Amino acid sequence: MPNTIYLDNAATTKLKPEVLDAMMPFLTERYGNPSSVHKFGADCNTACEDARRSIANLINAKDNEIYFTSGGSESDNWAIKSVAYAKRDKGRHIITSGIEHHAVMETCEFLAREGFEVTFVGVDNQGIIKLDELKAAIRPDTILISVIYANNEIGTIQPIKEIGAIARSKGIIFHTDAVQAFGHIPIDVEKENINLLSASAHKIHGPKGVGMLYIKNSVRLLPMIHGGPHERKRRAGTLNVPGIVGFGKAAELAKASMEKNNAELIKLRNYAIDRILKEIPYSRLNGDRDRRLPGNINISFRFIEGESMLMMVDMKGIAASTGSACASGSLDPSHVLLAIGLPHEIAHGSIRMTMSEFTTKEELDHTIEALKEVVAKLRSMSPLYEDAVRNKEV
Ligand SMILES: *Cc1c(COP(=O)(O)O)cnc(C)c1O
């Protein structure tokens, strides 16, 4: 058994050796600026264009619809703010969901303070957006719908194609934060009527600090970063060549192994979920069992404090999370777990374990044994648990 088990792949993933190999020349001898006309530049430009093609291929986009950014957060900010500013004479109403990543949620809240109106559409108790509520929220002044493709905490996959069709029928721009879905599950921007899509390299075994925004050719969008003519005058700044090359390689590898990896991951995930629910009393699965990312496990344990559980499994060499990396350290329970209807005390006792293609059954078995121990220990110290047992509430 390795001395560490990494089950926090929704926060970030390990760089694949093949990705590092692809990047290495561009961190050393191939250092040209892709905007330069000489051979140094042209060489790097070609490498970036190859990466752009691999990334476009993964979502059935055209090469010239991919714009490189510094990551998922920048892509989300760019998409939402620039639609808001470009369309503000047409309308000021934005629709999003109650289970967005902070990069979308905080951007929408910022715009709300700037005079836009934001409707947060609810989800059902499985974490799937309520389409009727979404439809009912649409107004003549609605300019944007932004819904996360697959949730980073509970892994639920949204009915993106249906949302795309609704947005299209009303002539509303549709953005999706696909950072957790891109390279993990099949995406087709054409079939799903997606106008804007955010993705990030470090969630698919690529490097940190690079991502992309897909902008459908028919969508006009203001630049967020002004300056030189890079990225077709929409995002200024010398390209992050090593990062982009690594992103392209990671996308290529993801495409080649997605089907096989997912078949394996789904088996492992269901095995782990079944064992935990069966072997640890008063536990529940958060998020839809089937419409969820292949690598996501999110469980609540009653009478337990999630942060304590995390620290105790960390001491056993197991890296997991209570939800989003940004939310940890704060005392508020996850907005996603509250949105699916969990009471505060149960939301607080939740743990997220996210796997990758490198996760093994042996690691999961070891983790489940550790969880059993930790949960029993924490409950033995919990007055709430003792009261509940005494009063035969459980
Ligand atoms: C990680 C993540 C982001 C942020 O991406 P960065 O590249 O880290 O800025 C945005 N949305 C979701 C759903 C994520 O999981």
The ligand as a Tripos MOL2 file, in Angstrom:
@<TRIPOS>MOLECULE
LIG
   15    15     1     0     0
SMALL
NO_CHARGES

@<TRIPOS>ATOM
      1 C1        -11.7100   23.8300  -10.4940 C.3       1 LIG1
      2 C2        -12.9600   24.4250  -10.9910 C.ar      1 LIG1
      3 C3        -13.0110   25.7550  -11.4690 C.ar      1 LIG1
      4 C4        -11.8000   26.6570  -11.4140 C.3       1 LIG1
      5 O1        -10.8300   26.2910  -12.3520 O.3       1 LIG1
      6 P1         -9.3380   26.8660  -12.1660 P.3       1 LIG1
      7 O2         -8.6340   26.4160  -13.4050 O.co2     1 LIG1
      8 O3         -8.7980   26.2290  -10.9250 O.co2     1 LIG1
      9 O4         -9.4700   28.3490  -12.0650 O.co2     1 LIG1
     10 C5        -14.1880   26.2260  -11.9550 C.ar      1 LIG1
     11 N1        -15.2970   25.4580  -11.9890 N.ar      1 LIG1
     12 C6        -15.2930   24.1840  -11.5540 C.ar      1 LIG1
     13 C7        -16.5490   23.3830  -11.6480 C.3       1 LIG1
     14 C8        -14.1410   23.6300  -11.0270 C.ar      1 LIG1
     15 O5        -14.1590   22.3760  -10.5830 O.3       1 LIG1
@<TRIPOS>BOND
     1     1     2 1
     2     2     3 ar
     3     2    14 ar
     4     3     4 1
     5     3    10 ar
     6     4     5 1
     7     5     6 1
     8     6     7 2
     9     6     8 1
    10     6     9 1
    11    10    11 ar
    12    11    12 ar
    13    12    13 1
    14    12    14 ar
    15    14    15 1
@<TRIPOS>SUBSTRUCTURE
     1 LIG1         1 GROUP 0 **** ****
